[in-house]
Amino acid sequence: MKVIICESKKGSWFAPIYTLFMGGETAYPHGMIWNNGKLYDTTFFRGRFSEVKSIADNRTVIVFDVEGDCQEWINNNLGAKYDWLGVILWTLGIHVEQNFHCYEIIQRI
């Protein structure tokens, strides 16, 4: 399994807002999971946790190798709704348990 942290998209208006809600400044506001040859994430605009085809060519990424296989967790959570409340109240530890924003999927695997 790999955890992938993605750089902000150039010109993105959402990344600075997301970073503000996350409680800090980061150039890498998006997280993804690569497991068994497939890429998974959740986004504000897509609104759910799902498989994605690729990472945009113009984004820099940091990749972390993590021991183990999280496919069972992925299968159990595919389709989970985006955690709108969790993004806004992340720094207070408030979120909807069954929903995820991108960093929550990384935290929970």
PyMOL commands that set and color helices and strands:
alter all, ss='L'
color gray80, all
select helices_A, chain A and resi 14-22+71-77+84-92+102-108
alter helices_A, ss='H'
color red, helices_A
select strands_A, chain A and resi 2-6+30-35+38-42+49-52+61-65
alter strands_A, ss='S'
color yellow, strands_A
deselect
rebuild
show_as cartoon
